Amino acid sequence: MSSLAARLKAETADMHRQAERGRFMAALLRGEVDRVGYCTYLRSLHVLYGALEPALVRHGAHPLIQPVLDPALARGDALAADLCTLHGESWADELAPQPAALRYAERLERVSGANPGRLLAHAYVRYLGDLSGGQVLRRIVAQAMGLPGGAGAPGTRFYWFGDAARTRELTLAFRSGLEAIDPDATQADEIVDEALGAFGLHQCLFEELSGVCGLAERPHAAAHTAAD
């Protein structure tokens, strides 16, 4: 039987690709999202992490969460610092999160209350993406926003986990923790299902952000699948 890590990678691959190839992420990777659109993105992520990270801490002793829980991965404070740099200290009052981000936060709250083991799926989707693709985005965002490109520079702290060795260490630790988890068949199915839903929720958020940024549909863009 495949490990949970192997199942997550294989069974979410298609939706992962769809999320990455949508209009908003494609524009972000090309350095074409302006500061207003980018701050709207960070504001929405702040809502998402504001629901996810306290829930992970609350359920930190859960056997499906404890192996991957690491305070060094937390992104909430870094997002707040970037928003202060890029928008100003009143960002929380002046920037509204996207409706899809609020729905995502509601989903996290429901999962936390009803079946906290499913939070593992959201940690998997977010943190491994931040640790890998985020390192590419750090350089792109710095150039597009006219920010210093150095290590942990203001405005790109969301992507900064430390130098390359530290980032790799955190990535390997998360993957090792994931491999150490041995859920039963029902739990594994639930986590994979939740991960698929997480990618669907991200696609909904990215589609809303595409509208905010006025991004035109491209012929090759993948259609998104909304998750409940």
ChimeraX commands (.cxc) that place a marker at each C-alpha (Angstrom):
marker #1 position 0.00,0.00,0.00 radius 0.5
marker #1 position 1.28,3.50,-0.86 radius 0.5
marker #1 position 2.34,5.77,1.96 radius 0.5
marker #1 position 0.21,8.80,2.76 radius 0.5
marker #1 position 2.93,11.07,1.34 radius 0.5
marker #1 position 2.97,9.13,-1.93 radius 0.5
marker #1 position -0.80,9.22,-2.21 radius 0.5
marker #1 position -0.94,12.96,-1.55 radius 0.5
marker #1 position 1.64,13.67,-4.22 radius 0.5
marker #1 position 0.08,11.39,-6.83 radius 0.5
marker #1 position -3.59,12.06,-6.24 radius 0.5
marker #1 position -3.33,15.85,-6.00 radius 0.5
marker #1 position -0.92,16.26,-8.94 radius 0.5
marker #1 position -3.55,17.31,-11.48 radius 0.5
marker #1 position -5.21,19.88,-9.23 radius 0.5
marker #1 position -1.80,21.14,-8.14 radius 0.5
marker #1 position -0.91,21.81,-11.77 radius 0.5
marker #1 position -4.24,23.52,-12.40 radius 0.5
marker #1 position -3.71,25.83,-9.43 radius 0.5
marker #1 position -0.19,26.73,-10.55 radius 0.5
marker #1 position -1.17,27.35,-14.18 radius 0.5
marker #1 position -4.16,29.59,-13.54 radius 0.5
marker #1 position -4.17,33.23,-14.59 radius 0.5
marker #1 position -3.16,34.74,-11.26 radius 0.5
marker #1 position -0.24,32.47,-10.44 radius 0.5
marker #1 position 1.02,32.64,-14.02 radius 0.5
marker #1 position 0.99,36.44,-13.86 radius 0.5
marker #1 position 2.65,36.44,-10.45 radius 0.5
marker #1 position 5.42,34.20,-11.76 radius 0.5
marker #1 position 5.91,36.57,-14.69 radius 0.5
marker #1 position 6.19,39.54,-12.33 radius 0.5
marker #1 position 3.01,41.09,-13.78 radius 0.5
marker #1 position 0.91,41.48,-10.61 radius 0.5
marker #1 position 0.95,45.07,-9.35 radius 0.5
marker #1 position 1.40,46.06,-5.71 radius 0.5
marker #1 position -2.33,46.46,-5.05 radius 0.5
marker #1 position -3.11,43.01,-6.41 radius 0.5
marker #1 position -0.19,41.47,-4.59 radius 0.5
marker #1 position -1.20,43.05,-1.27 radius 0.5
marker #1 position -4.73,41.73,-1.80 radius 0.5
marker #1 position -3.19,38.28,-2.24 radius 0.5
marker #1 position -1.13,38.59,0.95 radius 0.5
marker #1 position -4.16,39.89,2.87 radius 0.5
marker #1 position -6.11,36.81,1.82 radius 0.5
marker #1 position -3.24,34.53,2.80 radius 0.5
marker #1 position -3.11,36.22,6.19 radius 0.5
marker #1 position -6.72,35.23,6.79 radius 0.5
marker #1 position -5.96,31.68,5.70 radius 0.5
marker #1 position -2.94,31.32,7.98 radius 0.5
marker #1 position -4.79,33.12,10.75 radius 0.5
marker #1 position -7.20,30.19,10.80 radius 0.5
marker #1 position -4.76,27.38,10.01 radius 0.5
marker #1 position -1.88,28.05,12.36 radius 0.5
marker #1 position -3.79,28.47,15.64 radius 0.5
marker #1 position -5.74,25.32,14.76 radius 0.5
marker #1 position -2.52,23.38,14.21 radius 0.5
marker #1 position -1.18,24.57,17.56 radius 0.5
marker #1 position -4.46,23.71,19.31 radius 0.5
marker #1 position -4.31,20.19,17.97 radius 0.5
marker #1 position -0.54,19.87,18.11 radius 0.5
marker #1 position -0.68,16.63,20.11 radius 0.5
marker #1 position -2.87,14.93,17.51 radius 0.5
marker #1 position -1.00,11.95,16.03 radius 0.5
marker #1 position -1.69,13.16,12.47 radius 0.5
marker #1 position -0.35,16.65,13.19 radius 0.5
marker #1 position 2.41,16.35,15.76 radius 0.5
marker #1 position 5.01,14.83,13.38 radius 0.5
marker #1 position 4.90,17.83,11.01 radius 0.5
marker #1 position 4.23,20.66,13.47 radius 0.5
marker #1 position 7.15,23.10,13.58 radius 0.5
marker #1 position 6.89,26.73,14.79 radius 0.5
marker #1 position 9.60,27.66,12.26 radius 0.5
marker #1 position 7.08,27.10,9.46 radius 0.5
marker #1 position 4.55,29.65,10.76 radius 0.5
marker #1 position 3.87,32.44,8.24 radius 0.5
marker #1 position 1.37,34.73,9.95 radius 0.5
marker #1 position 3.86,37.20,11.41 radius 0.5
marker #1 position 5.88,37.32,8.20 radius 0.5
marker #1 position 2.77,38.09,6.17 radius 0.5
marker #1 position 1.84,40.91,8.55 radius 0.5
marker #1 position 5.36,42.35,8.26 radius 0.5
marker #1 position 5.23,42.24,4.46 radius 0.5
marker #1 position 1.84,43.94,4.41 radius 0.5
marker #1 position 3.18,46.71,6.65 radius 0.5
marker #1 position 6.09,47.21,4.25 radius 0.5
marker #1 position 4.08,47.06,1.04 radius 0.5
marker #1 position 0.85,48.77,2.08 radius 0.5
marker #1 position 1.32,50.44,5.44 radius 0.5
marker #1 position 0.45,49.86,9.07 radius 0.5
marker #1 position -3.31,50.19,8.44 radius 0.5
marker #1 position -3.39,47.21,6.06 radius 0.5
marker #1 position -5.76,45.19,8.25 radius 0.5
marker #1 position -8.39,47.94,8.09 radius 0.5
marker #1 position -7.82,49.10,4.54 radius 0.5
marker #1 position -7.43,45.79,2.70 radius 0.5
marker #1 position -10.36,43.39,2.49 radius 0.5
marker #1 position -9.63,39.68,2.13 radius 0.5
marker #1 position -11.20,37.94,-0.83 radius 0.5
marker #1 position -14.48,36.07,-0.20 radius 0.5
marker #1 position -12.75,32.82,-1.18 radius 0.5
marker #1 position -10.20,33.37,1.59 radius 0.5
marker #1 position -13.00,33.83,4.12 radius 0.5
marker #1 position -14.63,30.63,2.89 radius 0.5
marker #1 position -11.30,28.86,3.22 radius 0.5
marker #1 position -10.97,30.09,6.81 radius 0.5
marker #1 position -14.49,28.87,7.55 radius 0.5
marker #1 position -13.57,25.46,6.18 radius 0.5
marker #1 position -10.50,25.33,8.43 radius 0.5
marker #1 position -12.58,26.22,11.46 radius 0.5
marker #1 position -15.10,23.48,10.66 radius 0.5
marker #1 position -12.34,20.92,10.18 radius 0.5
marker #1 position -10.64,21.98,13.40 radius 0.5
marker #1 position -13.85,21.42,15.33 radius 0.5
marker #1 position -15.09,18.25,13.67 radius 0.5
marker #1 position -12.08,16.30,12.37 radius 0.5
marker #1 position -8.76,17.99,13.20 radius 0.5
marker #1 position -6.67,15.28,11.57 radius 0.5
marker #1 position -7.75,16.75,8.24 radius 0.5
marker #1 position -5.72,19.88,9.05 radius 0.5
marker #1 position -2.69,17.86,7.98 radius 0.5
marker #1 position -3.86,18.20,4.38 radius 0.5
marker #1 position -3.83,21.99,4.58 radius 0.5
marker #1 position -0.40,22.04,6.23 radius 0.5
marker #1 position 0.84,19.82,3.40 radius 0.5
marker #1 position -0.60,22.03,0.66 radius 0.5
marker #1 position 0.61,25.30,2.15 radius 0.5
marker #1 position 3.97,24.66,3.77 radius 0.5
marker #1 position 5.58,22.49,1.13 radius 0.5
marker #1 position 4.54,25.03,-1.48 radius 0.5
marker #1 position 5.96,27.88,0.58 radius 0.5
marker #1 position 9.23,26.04,1.12 radius 0.5
marker #1 position 9.71,25.11,-2.55 radius 0.5
marker #1 position 7.96,27.42,-5.03 radius 0.5
marker #1 position 8.06,30.29,-2.60 radius 0.5
marker #1 position 11.81,30.56,-2.99 radius 0.5
marker #1 position 11.37,31.33,-6.69 radius 0.5
marker #1 position 8.61,33.82,-5.95 radius 0.5
marker #1 position 10.77,35.67,-3.42 radius 0.5
marker #1 position 13.14,36.79,-6.16 radius 0.5
marker #1 position 10.37,37.55,-8.65 radius 0.5
marker #1 position 8.35,39.61,-6.16 radius 0.5
marker #1 position 11.40,41.56,-5.02 radius 0.5
marker #1 position 12.20,42.55,-8.60 radius 0.5
marker #1 position 8.60,43.33,-9.56 radius 0.5
marker #1 position 7.97,45.46,-6.46 radius 0.5
marker #1 position 11.34,47.18,-6.50 radius 0.5
marker #1 position 12.35,45.66,-3.17 radius 0.5
marker #1 position 15.76,44.69,-1.84 radius 0.5
marker #1 position 16.48,41.14,-2.94 radius 0.5
marker #1 position 18.57,40.12,0.02 radius 0.5
marker #1 position 17.96,37.45,2.62 radius 0.5
marker #1 position 14.88,38.15,4.70 radius 0.5
marker #1 position 14.47,41.59,3.13 radius 0.5
marker #1 position 11.38,43.64,4.06 radius 0.5
marker #1 position 8.45,42.91,1.77 radius 0.5
marker #1 position 9.43,39.31,1.02 radius 0.5
marker #1 position 9.65,37.83,4.52 radius 0.5
marker #1 position 6.73,35.52,3.80 radius 0.5
marker #1 position 9.08,33.45,1.63 radius 0.5
marker #1 position 12.07,33.55,3.96 radius 0.5
marker #1 position 12.69,30.49,6.13 radius 0.5
marker #1 position 16.44,31.01,6.38 radius 0.5
marker #1 position 19.27,30.31,3.99 radius 0.5
marker #1 position 19.15,27.49,1.45 radius 0.5
marker #1 position 20.49,24.93,3.92 radius 0.5
marker #1 position 17.89,25.86,6.54 radius 0.5
marker #1 position 15.07,25.83,3.99 radius 0.5
marker #1 position 16.13,22.38,2.82 radius 0.5
marker #1 position 16.34,21.20,6.42 radius 0.5
marker #1 position 12.79,22.32,7.11 radius 0.5
marker #1 position 11.55,20.72,3.89 radius 0.5
marker #1 position 13.18,17.39,4.70 radius 0.5
marker #1 position 11.88,17.52,8.27 radius 0.5
marker #1 position 8.32,18.08,7.06 radius 0.5
marker #1 position 8.59,15.26,4.54 radius 0.5
marker #1 position 10.11,12.93,7.14 radius 0.5
marker #1 position 7.31,13.76,9.56 radius 0.5
marker #1 position 4.75,13.08,6.86 radius 0.5
marker #1 position 6.36,9.72,6.07 radius 0.5
marker #1 position 6.26,8.81,9.76 radius 0.5
marker #1 position 2.48,9.23,9.91 radius 0.5
marker #1 position 0.65,5.93,9.62 radius 0.5
marker #1 position -3.07,6.64,9.29 radius 0.5
marker #1 position -5.67,3.95,8.91 radius 0.5
marker #1 position -7.42,3.59,5.56 radius 0.5
marker #1 position -10.30,5.90,6.47 radius 0.5
marker #1 position -7.99,8.61,7.78 radius 0.5
marker #1 position -5.78,8.41,4.69 radius 0.5
marker #1 position -8.79,8.76,2.40 radius 0.5
marker #1 position -10.02,11.76,4.40 radius 0.5
marker #1 position -6.66,13.52,4.26 radius 0.5
marker #1 position -6.30,13.01,0.51 radius 0.5
marker #1 position -9.88,14.23,0.02 radius 0.5
marker #1 position -9.16,17.29,2.15 radius 0.5
marker #1 position -6.01,18.06,0.17 radius 0.5
marker #1 position -7.98,17.95,-3.07 radius 0.5
marker #1 position -10.48,20.32,-1.51 radius 0.5
marker #1 position -7.64,22.61,-0.40 radius 0.5
marker #1 position -6.35,22.90,-3.95 radius 0.5
marker #1 position -9.89,23.60,-5.12 radius 0.5
marker #1 position -10.22,26.38,-2.55 radius 0.5
marker #1 position -6.93,27.84,-3.75 radius 0.5
marker #1 position -8.18,27.81,-7.33 radius 0.5
marker #1 position -11.29,29.73,-6.27 radius 0.5
marker #1 position -9.09,32.30,-4.51 radius 0.5
marker #1 position -6.80,32.65,-7.51 radius 0.5
marker #1 position -9.76,33.15,-9.84 radius 0.5
marker #1 position -11.08,35.95,-7.62 radius 0.5
marker #1 position -7.64,37.53,-7.55 radius 0.5
marker #1 position -7.50,37.32,-11.34 radius 0.5
marker #1 position -10.59,39.47,-11.44 radius 0.5
marker #1 position -9.17,41.95,-8.95 radius 0.5
marker #1 position -6.01,42.24,-11.06 radius 0.5
marker #1 position -7.92,42.48,-14.35 radius 0.5
marker #1 position -6.08,39.52,-15.83 radius 0.5
marker #1 position -7.36,38.36,-19.20 radius 0.5
marker #1 position -8.04,34.68,-19.81 radius 0.5
marker #1 position -5.28,32.98,-21.77 radius 0.5
marker #1 position -6.10,30.18,-24.22 radius 0.5
marker #1 position -3.94,27.63,-22.36 radius 0.5
marker #1 position -5.24,28.45,-18.88 radius 0.5
marker #1 position -6.64,25.43,-17.04 radius 0.5
marker #1 position -10.22,25.52,-15.81 radius 0.5
marker #1 position -10.54,25.37,-12.05 radius 0.5
marker #1 position -12.55,22.96,-9.99 radius 0.5
marker #1 position -14.24,24.41,-6.94 radius 0.5
marker #1 position -14.15,22.44,-3.70 radius 0.5
marker #1 position -16.85,22.26,-1.05 radius 0.5
marker link #1:1,2 radius 0.2
marker link #1:2,3 radius 0.2
marker link #1:3,4 radius 0.2
marker link #1:4,5 radius 0.2
marker link #1:5,6 radius 0.2
marker link #1:6,7 radius 0.2
marker link #1:7,8 radius 0.2
marker link #1:8,9 radius 0.2
marker link #1:9,10 radius 0.2
marker link #1:10,11 radius 0.2
marker link #1:11,12 radius 0.2
marker link #1:12,13 radius 0.2
marker link #1:13,14 radius 0.2
marker link #1:14,15 radius 0.2
marker link #1:15,16 radius 0.2
marker link #1:16,17 radius 0.2
marker link #1:17,18 radius 0.2
marker link #1:18,19 radius 0.2
marker link #1:19,20 radius 0.2
marker link #1:20,21 radius 0.2
marker link #1:21,22 radius 0.2
marker link #1:22,23 radius 0.2
marker link #1:23,24 radius 0.2
marker link #1:24,25 radius 0.2
marker link #1:25,26 radius 0.2
marker link #1:26,27 radius 0.2
marker link #1:27,28 radius 0.2
marker link #1:28,29 radius 0.2
marker link #1:29,30 radius 0.2
marker link #1:30,31 radius 0.2
marker link #1:31,32 radius 0.2
marker link #1:32,33 radius 0.2
marker link #1:33,34 radius 0.2
marker link #1:34,35 radius 0.2
marker link #1:35,36 radius 0.2
marker link #1:36,37 radius 0.2
marker link #1:37,38 radius 0.2
marker link #1:38,39 radius 0.2
marker link #1:39,40 radius 0.2
marker link #1:40,41 radius 0.2
marker link #1:41,42 radius 0.2
marker link #1:42,43 radius 0.2
marker link #1:43,44 radius 0.2
marker link #1:44,45 radius 0.2
marker link #1:45,46 radius 0.2
marker link #1:46,47 radius 0.2
marker link #1:47,48 radius 0.2
marker link #1:48,49 radius 0.2
marker link #1:49,50 radius 0.2
marker link #1:50,51 radius 0.2
marker link #1:51,52 radius 0.2
marker link #1:52,53 radius 0.2
marker link #1:53,54 radius 0.2
marker link #1:54,55 radius 0.2
marker link #1:55,56 radius 0.2
marker link #1:56,57 radius 0.2
marker link #1:57,58 radius 0.2
marker link #1:58,59 radius 0.2
marker link #1:59,60 radius 0.2
marker link #1:60,61 radius 0.2
marker link #1:61,62 radius 0.2
marker link #1:62,63 radius 0.2
marker link #1:63,64 radius 0.2
marker link #1:64,65 radius 0.2
marker link #1:65,66 radius 0.2
marker link #1:66,67 radius 0.2
marker link #1:67,68 radius 0.2
marker link #1:68,69 radius 0.2
marker link #1:69,70 radius 0.2
marker link #1:70,71 radius 0.2
marker link #1:71,72 radius 0.2
marker link #1:72,73 radius 0.2
marker link #1:73,74 radius 0.2
marker link #1:74,75 radius 0.2
marker link #1:75,76 radius 0.2
marker link #1:76,77 radius 0.2
marker link #1:77,78 radius 0.2
marker link #1:78,79 radius 0.2
marker link #1:79,80 radius 0.2
marker link #1:80,81 radius 0.2
marker link #1:81,82 radius 0.2
marker link #1:82,83 radius 0.2
marker link #1:83,84 radius 0.2
marker link #1:84,85 radius 0.2
marker link #1:85,86 radius 0.2
marker link #1:86,87 radius 0.2
marker link #1:87,88 radius 0.2
marker link #1:88,89 radius 0.2
marker link #1:89,90 radius 0.2
marker link #1:90,91 radius 0.2
marker link #1:91,92 radius 0.2
marker link #1:92,93 radius 0.2
marker link #1:93,94 radius 0.2
marker link #1:94,95 radius 0.2
marker link #1:95,96 radius 0.2
marker link #1:96,97 radius 0.2
marker link #1:97,98 radius 0.2
marker link #1:98,99 radius 0.2
marker link #1:99,100 radius 0.2
marker link #1:100,101 radius 0.2
marker link #1:101,102 radius 0.2
marker link #1:102,103 radius 0.2
marker link #1:103,104 radius 0.2
marker link #1:104,105 radius 0.2
marker link #1:105,106 radius 0.2
marker link #1:106,107 radius 0.2
marker link #1:107,108 radius 0.2
marker link #1:108,109 radius 0.2
marker link #1:109,110 radius 0.2
marker link #1:110,111 radius 0.2
marker link #1:111,112 radius 0.2
marker link #1:112,113 radius 0.2
marker link #1:113,114 radius 0.2
marker link #1:114,115 radius 0.2
marker link #1:115,116 radius 0.2
marker link #1:116,117 radius 0.2
marker link #1:117,118 radius 0.2
marker link #1:118,119 radius 0.2
marker link #1:119,120 radius 0.2
marker link #1:120,121 radius 0.2
marker link #1:121,122 radius 0.2
marker link #1:122,123 radius 0.2
marker link #1:123,124 radius 0.2
marker link #1:124,125 radius 0.2
marker link #1:125,126 radius 0.2
marker link #1:126,127 radius 0.2
marker link #1:127,128 radius 0.2
marker link #1:128,129 radius 0.2
marker link #1:129,130 radius 0.2
marker link #1:130,131 radius 0.2
marker link #1:131,132 radius 0.2
marker link #1:132,133 radius 0.2
marker link #1:133,134 radius 0.2
marker link #1:134,135 radius 0.2
marker link #1:135,136 radius 0.2
marker link #1:136,137 radius 0.2
marker link #1:137,138 radius 0.2
marker link #1:138,139 radius 0.2
marker link #1:139,140 radius 0.2
marker link #1:140,141 radius 0.2
marker link #1:141,142 radius 0.2
marker link #1:142,143 radius 0.2
marker link #1:143,144 radius 0.2
marker link #1:144,145 radius 0.2
marker link #1:145,146 radius 0.2
marker link #1:146,147 radius 0.2
marker link #1:147,148 radius 0.2
marker link #1:148,149 radius 0.2
marker link #1:149,150 radius 0.2
marker link #1:150,151 radius 0.2
marker link #1:151,152 radius 0.2
marker link #1:152,153 radius 0.2
marker link #1:153,154 radius 0.2
marker link #1:154,155 radius 0.2
marker link #1:155,156 radius 0.2
marker link #1:156,157 radius 0.2
marker link #1:157,158 radius 0.2
marker link #1:158,159 radius 0.2
marker link #1:159,160 radius 0.2
marker link #1:160,161 radius 0.2
marker link #1:161,162 radius 0.2
marker link #1:162,163 radius 0.2
marker link #1:163,164 radius 0.2
marker link #1:164,165 radius 0.2
marker link #1:165,166 radius 0.2
marker link #1:166,167 radius 0.2
marker link #1:167,168 radius 0.2
marker link #1:168,169 radius 0.2
marker link #1:169,170 radius 0.2
marker link #1:170,171 radius 0.2
marker link #1:171,172 radius 0.2
marker link #1:172,173 radius 0.2
marker link #1:173,174 radius 0.2
marker link #1:174,175 radius 0.2
marker link #1:175,176 radius 0.2
marker link #1:176,177 radius 0.2
marker link #1:177,178 radius 0.2
marker link #1:178,179 radius 0.2
marker link #1:179,180 radius 0.2
marker link #1:180,181 radius 0.2
marker link #1:181,182 radius 0.2
marker link #1:182,183 radius 0.2
marker link #1:183,184 radius 0.2
marker link #1:184,185 radius 0.2
marker link #1:185,186 radius 0.2
marker link #1:186,187 radius 0.2
marker link #1:187,188 radius 0.2
marker link #1:188,189 radius 0.2
marker link #1:189,190 radius 0.2
marker link #1:190,191 radius 0.2
marker link #1:191,192 radius 0.2
marker link #1:192,193 radius 0.2
marker link #1:193,194 radius 0.2
marker link #1:194,195 radius 0.2
marker link #1:195,196 radius 0.2
marker link #1:196,197 radius 0.2
marker link #1:197,198 radius 0.2
marker link #1:198,199 radius 0.2
marker link #1:199,200 radius 0.2
marker link #1:200,201 radius 0.2
marker link #1:201,202 radius 0.2
marker link #1:202,203 radius 0.2
marker link #1:203,204 radius 0.2
marker link #1:204,205 radius 0.2
marker link #1:205,206 radius 0.2
marker link #1:206,207 radius 0.2
marker link #1:207,208 radius 0.2
marker link #1:208,209 radius 0.2
marker link #1:209,210 radius 0.2
marker link #1:210,211 radius 0.2
marker link #1:211,212 radius 0.2
marker link #1:212,213 radius 0.2
marker link #1:213,214 radius 0.2
marker link #1:214,215 radius 0.2
marker link #1:215,216 radius 0.2
marker link #1:216,217 radius 0.2
marker link #1:217,218 radius 0.2
marker link #1:218,219 radius 0.2
marker link #1:219,220 radius 0.2
marker link #1:220,221 radius 0.2
marker link #1:221,222 radius 0.2
marker link #1:222,223 radius 0.2
marker link #1:223,224 radius 0.2
marker link #1:224,225 radius 0.2
marker link #1:225,226 radius 0.2
marker link #1:226,227 radius 0.2
marker link #1:227,228 radius 0.2
view
